[in-house]
Amino acid sequence: MTPRHPRAWMWAEACDVLERAERLHRQFFQLESVHGGQPAWQPPVDLFETERELQILVALPGVEPEQVQVVIDGASLIVVGERQVPARSRGAAIHRIEIPYGRFERRIQLAEGRRYELDRRELANGCLLLTLRKLG
């Protein structure tokens, strides 16, 4: 097996990481027509489960707590709201927009046949932490 030059290997690795990051960015921050036909972006989520609860972390940078609605609808958790364009940037020339603005909606499929109750809801540091208590 021929050893590869470290600089070429590191460059290839860096390009691969950037490509994966770009792919994730496109996957999570794309506009889609969701229920009702309105375009919306989908925030990324992390899910953590313990014996008694399900914790869901939703990335919502710059979203105010009153702009977010959370609903448990059967076997789905729905997080919906809107991220407003900052007032200080209105009227400014736009050079780049990578952080999505406007309506967002994320539907998270919950375990079929299991019931949950929203126990806690915190929005801090740009992330919404939802804790669902398992019932029964």
C-alpha positions in Angstrom: 0.0 0.0 0.0 1.5 3.3 -1.0 1.5 6.0 1.7 -0.3 9.2 0.7 1.1 12.7 1.1 -0.3 14.2 4.3 -1.1 17.5 2.8 -3.1 15.9 -0.1 -4.9 13.6 2.4 -5.8 16.6 4.8 -7.0 18.6 1.8 -9.2 15.8 0.6 -10.6 15.3 4.1 -11.4 19.0 4.5 -13.2 19.1 1.2 -15.2 16.0 2.2 -16.2 17.6 5.5 -17.3 20.9 3.7 -19.3 18.9 1.2 -21.1 17.0 3.9 -21.8 20.3 5.8 -23.3 21.9 2.7 -25.4 18.8 2.1 -26.8 19.0 5.6 -27.4 22.7 5.3 -29.4 22.2 2.1 -31.3 19.3 3.7 -32.5 21.1 6.8 -32.8 24.7 5.6 -34.8 24.2 2.4 -38.2 25.7 1.7 -40.9 23.1 1.3 -44.6 23.2 0.9 -46.0 21.6 4.0 -49.6 21.0 5.1 -51.7 23.8 3.9 -49.5 24.5 0.9 -47.5 27.3 2.5 -43.8 27.3 2.0 -41.8 26.7 5.2 -38.3 25.7 6.3 -37.7 22.8 8.6 -35.4 23.4 11.6 -33.0 20.5 12.5 -33.8 18.5 15.6 -32.1 16.1 18.0 -34.0 13.5 20.0 -33.0 11.9 23.2 -35.0 9.2 25.0 -34.9 8.0 28.6 -37.1 5.5 30.4 -39.6 8.2 31.4 -39.3 10.9 28.8 -38.5 12.1 25.3 -36.4 15.2 24.9 -36.4 17.1 21.6 -34.0 19.9 20.9 -35.0 22.2 18.0 -32.5 24.7 16.5 -34.4 28.0 16.2 -31.8 30.8 16.2 -33.3 34.2 16.6 -36.9 33.0 17.2 -38.8 34.5 20.1 -40.7 32.1 22.4 -44.1 33.7 21.5 -43.4 32.9 17.8 -43.5 29.1 18.4 -46.4 26.8 18.7 -46.0 23.2 19.8 -48.8 20.6 19.4 -49.0 16.9 19.9 -51.3 15.5 17.2 -51.7 11.7 17.6 -48.4 10.2 16.8 -46.8 13.5 15.7 -45.2 16.4 17.4 -45.6 19.6 15.4 -43.4 22.7 16.0 -44.5 25.6 13.9 -43.8 29.4 13.9 -42.0 32.1 12.2 -38.5 33.6 12.2 -38.7 37.3 11.6 -36.1 39.3 9.6 -34.3 41.5 12.2 -35.7 45.0 12.2 -32.2 46.5 11.9 -31.6 44.7 8.6 -34.8 45.9 6.9 -34.0 48.2 4.0 -30.3 47.0 3.9 -28.7 45.6 0.8 -28.7 41.8 1.0 -25.3 40.2 0.2 -26.0 36.7 1.6 -28.8 34.9 3.4 -27.9 31.5 4.8 -30.1 31.5 7.9 -33.7 30.9 6.9 -36.4 33.4 7.7 -40.2 33.2 7.5 -42.5 30.4 8.4 -41.1 27.1 9.7 -42.8 23.8 10.5 -41.3 20.5 11.7 -43.3 17.4 12.2 -41.6 14.7 14.3 -43.0 11.2 14.2 -43.5 9.8 17.7 -43.6 6.1 18.7 -46.9 4.6 17.4 -49.2 3.5 20.2 -47.5 5.5 22.9 -49.0 8.6 24.5 -47.0 11.7 25.5 -47.6 14.9 27.5 -45.7 18.1 27.0 -44.0 18.5 30.4 -41.4 21.3 29.8 -40.7 23.8 27.1 -37.7 26.1 27.2 -36.2 28.4 24.6 -32.6 29.4 25.4 -29.5 30.0 23.4 -31.3 29.6 20.1 -32.6 26.1 20.9 -36.1 25.0 21.9 -35.9 22.2 24.4 -39.2 20.2 24.6 -39.6 17.4 27.2 -42.4 15.0 26.6 -43.4 12.8 29.5 -44.3 9.2 28.6 -47.8 8.3 29.8 -48.9 4.8 30.7 
